[in-house]
């Protein structure tokens, strides 16, 4: 019956039947296409090999996976800052060796411009991979000719030697074009070391100051020796060097200051040799003399990779190649030498425009942990409070980052800076919560030194001054030594530790 009705309907209204068949066919065809596309997109989303291999894809924050796969315009300017640090300290670190078997860094479809010998430029899309790592995650392309193997640059990115790592993050810099007043540029290696069971310590600074792109620059070696006691004494040693006696490099961390130097040894340790005469109150040399001869050994994974911030003509850069370190060697003062063996030590590197700049800073051990905190106040910063960073590591490297808003100081100590008596911190506290993770740091200050940073004289035209001295709203530089205690929770476990550290602020 149904078949007979269908045949009679077609013969009675043939054109209407054709139109209905044609419309129905188009609808079915469109549905088939849409279902096929949906199935393909679902398959692509599930197939990690289509986006670089492995099981998980780590992307820059804010980048959609579809943008990356389709090469949208929004994906052209995304990147992961300090990607090699994240690779070494997180994704490929021993901490997650049981969970992560292979990691492959990849760059997909980045827009580059190639310039031909005739001066013409051509836009190209380029990708970058490390062959051995890409193979490990199962995403290696089929090589039809030649070889596709790691070169030396690939090896340095994945697993540099300790010496290569020091040179990578600890080299010197040239002031960028944005810095107008280059005479205010300064860059330095800083080391500190504890001796006599923590009762004596030395700060050693190798400072390159001035416009290193011209002729108005030079070096300044400064050594501060402090003895913690009831009648605590501070002795300062130093030397100013003409640029002809200073050698620095923008590709490695080695530095020569006349007869003194900082040298990275093949195993990644630092050889630090410094010799200077004692400075009198007016800055001239006295009869006292100090000789520092140390081998500083950074603990594995204990480094901060570095960061540079700034706007306009202001630049401030900072890295810590040896956040937790030990030092062995001799510390000789006026011919009397102390032998050091595995003494607590630290090394960082600063660069930028520092005249008028102040900061809060500290680094300390805390049991199995070591932490670094700091924030920088640009010149003429009197209202806004810059963001603060707390960087926490353990024996396997990076552990967490916290961002406290405030440091609460209790000024319960007094020190003298020349003829001025200052109130300086006796305690300090700061804390932060990041989701379920919490951190509180309490500092007990045991000793402090104050330095008046205001210029001591008016410079003549063409004369190079100290790039770190300036008229500031808070002109007194306070260096402190004390005990740090951390508490809180991290990944659901208690966070505790106590140790000795050094801290800085201004008054």
Beta strands, then each sheet from edge to edge (+ up, - down):
strand 1: 106-115
strand 2: 121-129
strand 3: 185-195
strand 4: 200-210
strand 5: 217-227
strand 6: 233-242
strand 7: 246-247
strand 8: 255-257
strand 9: 260-264
strand 10: 270-279
strand 11: 285-298
strand 12: 304-311
strand 13: 314-333
strand 14: 336-353
strand 15: 358-366
strand 16: 369-377
strand 17: 389-394
strand 18: 397-402
strand 19: 408-410
strand 20: 413-417
strand 21: 420-424
strand 22: 427-434
strand 23: 437-452
strand 24: 476-490
strand 25: 493-506
sheet 1: 1+ 2-
sheet 2: 7+ 8- 9+ 10- 6+ 5- 4+ 3- 14+ 13- 11+
sheet 3: 7+ 8- 9+ 10- 6+ 5- 4+ 3- 14+ 13- 12+
sheet 4: 18+ 17- 16+ 15- 25+ 24- 23+ 22- 19+
sheet 5: 20+ 21-
end
